[in-house]
Amino acid sequence: MKRTRTVSALTIALSLSGCGGTKPPPENPQVATEASAEPAQPPRPAESGAVSASATAEPAPANKKPAEQGTPLEQLMHQHFKQAEEIRHAVVSGKLNNAVQPALSLGNTAENSDLPKAWRPSLERMRTAASRVQNSSDLAETAAGTADIGVACGSCHEGQGGPKVTVGEAPAVGTTVVSRMARHAWAMERLWEGLFVPSSAAWKAGAKALQGDPFPPEVLERGGVYGRTAAKDFKSLAAQAPAKEASKDRAALYAGLLGTCATCHLATGRATQ
């Protein structure tokens, strides 16, 4: 399944939109230090400069649903992608309750006896990871389970010749909060692709984009102690990303980054609805 390069709807929402849930966490969430399993997969939105089909096409007749595209397995992969995106969005926003239902749906896939037997080991890993997300009320544990979903998908893709990805250019560093967040969003997408595709090229591109001074001073001031601590942890983790090679090490680091993103977004009031 070919994938075009752009910042996803998830990352755009997290980096550019206003927020709800502006209270900083009562305690500074710990950075996740472990993630084990293996994850799911995603298709990608069209290039940002392209004209949306919905802008020109005539609306569908009332009460008529658009036809599903692709084979049943391809449709299932699209569902997995959507569920994984919802989980990641919930974690980065610090709204863990929003991850429960998509994690339940994702884990239930393992109950489908019609799926290829070769998928079975990865599906069991995915169910275990999704269960961690579904049953945890802890940010670090939920982030670790999310990263493990990615690794589980990657293990299946690697064995079955799953999706390919072409790494594009990262957005310019810039000096504004919006430009910095757009770069972060792009980099986090590439790290995610490093887990679920899996793609070392994508991982390395994302790791490279996170190097340097990640946050403008006004962000650190607005976030107070929670924001400053999260920014410090984020910078420390980002510095380690280029050296991570094993999937379990990449998953642990990605989980840590997700946790710091959530803490900072809550502290600075940039968590999305």
Helices and strands as residue ranges (DSSP letters): H 9-16, H 53-56, H 72-93, G 96-99, H 100-108, G 109-111, G 117-119, H 120-135, H 139-160, H 177-196, H 200-209, H 217-240, G 241-243, H 247-268
